[in-house]
C-alpha cells in the first residue's frame, strides 16, 4: 500500500484497485460449522470469510432462532453472516461502503434461497442507510491501526481491516447507534476487534464473549454491548436519608437511586458517611436470589469506580475504599435483605466531588475535583454502565466473569501496597472466590484487621 502525503490510499492504490476489478469472481463453499454450508461468490475487492468471520458466525448460531427479529450487519462483505442470520430466521438488513460487497451479499442471499435488505453505505459522515430499531447489530470492525499497515491485498478489500478514523470507529459507531436510537429494547450489539480496542462510553455496557489468537500473538475479541439495566427503575432525588435504605424496600435487579445529598449515609460497621458540599451517592439492586457473593460484589463496585474515573491517581484499598494518595475519596457498602429464603443485594457508592474543607472528623479526604470535572448525572450514567458490565445478568449476554473481577481487583490492590497483619508484612497475598484476603493459611474478611504499607 502506498502512502502519499499522509493519505492511507494513494493514486497508485486506485490504479491497483482498477486492475484487480478485471479479475473474475470466485466461488467457495463456506462451512462455519459442520452443520452449516453455504455457496458464496466472492467478487474481487470484496472481503471473504476468514477466521474472524467464523468466530462471529458460531456465536450467531449459538444465539439460536431469530424468530423474525430485526438483524443489522454493518460491513457485510460477501454476505456470509447475513446468510447465517437469515437461515436462523432473522429479518436481515445489511450495508457496506463497497458497492461490489452490496452486490455480492444480495446475490449470495438469492443463490442460497434467503432474503434480506442490503444497501450501500455505513458509519461515516453521510447519513446511515437504515432507520428504526434492531434487535441484533453486528460489525466485524476494521481492527488494524493505519500506522501498522505495510501492505494490502487490495485497497477496497483490505480497507475492511484498517481503522483510519481519527477518533476510532468503535467510538464513532457507539455514538451513532445511540444518537440514532438503533438498538431495540433488550437488544444487543456484537463487535469484533482487537483486544482492548473497544471501551465503554457511558451509553452501553460491555463484556467480552469470544476470542481468537493468531500465531503472531494478536488476539481478536468478540464484544457484546447492551443498554445497562434498561428495563429497571431509575430514580433521582435532590436529597434522601440513605440510598441503600431507599432500595432495600424495593425489588428488581438494576433498580437504582442516586442523589447529591445523603443525610443518613452509612459506611462499614454502621459508621455515618458524611456528605460534603458537592457529593454523589448512588445505590443499585445488583442481585436477587439465594446465591449471592457480597464480597465480590463489593470488589466489583470498587473496580467500577476505577474504570469510570480512569485516572491512575485513584488507588483501591481492600476491601472497599478508593483513595487519592492517603486520603479517602469513595466508600462502597453492600447490604442485603432476606425474605422467604431469597436475598436482595444492594451496593451503595459514595464519592466526594468537591469541597473547601478537606478534613472530616479529623480525617483528611480527597475529591474528584482534584483530578478533573465530573458532572453528577454523567458520573452516574457511567457508573451504571460499569456496574452493569461487571454484574448484570441476562440469558442472552456473556456470563459474569467473577474470576476476571477478582484478578483485576487484585492487580489494583497490589499497586496500593502490602498488607501488615499482627505485625507481619506479607509480600505475597491473594484474594479467594469470596473476595477475602489470604496470605499463607490466614483468611481475612475484615479490612479493620489489616494495615497497608
Secondary structure, DSSP 8 states (H G I E B T S, - for coil): ---BTTBSS-HHHHHHHHHHTTS--EEEEEEEETTEEEEEEE-TTS----HHHHHHHHHHHHH---TT-EEEEES-TTSHHHHHHHHTT-EEEEEES-HHHHHHHHHHHHHTT---EEEE--SSSS--S--S-EEEEEEE---EEGGG----S-HHHHGGGEE--SS-HHHHHHHHHHHTT-EEEEEEEEEEEETT-----SSSEEEEEEEEE-TTS-EEEEEEEE-TTTTS-EEEES-BS-HHHHHTT--STT-EEEES-BSSEE-GGG-EE---SEEEEEEEEEEEES---HHHHHHHHHHHHHHHH--TTEEEETTTEEEETTEEEEEEEEEEEEETTEEEEEEEEEEEEE-S--EETTEEB--GGGT----HHHHHHHHHHHHHHHH---TTS----HHHHHHHHHHHHHHH--EEETTEEES--EE-TTS-EEETTEEE--GGG-EE-
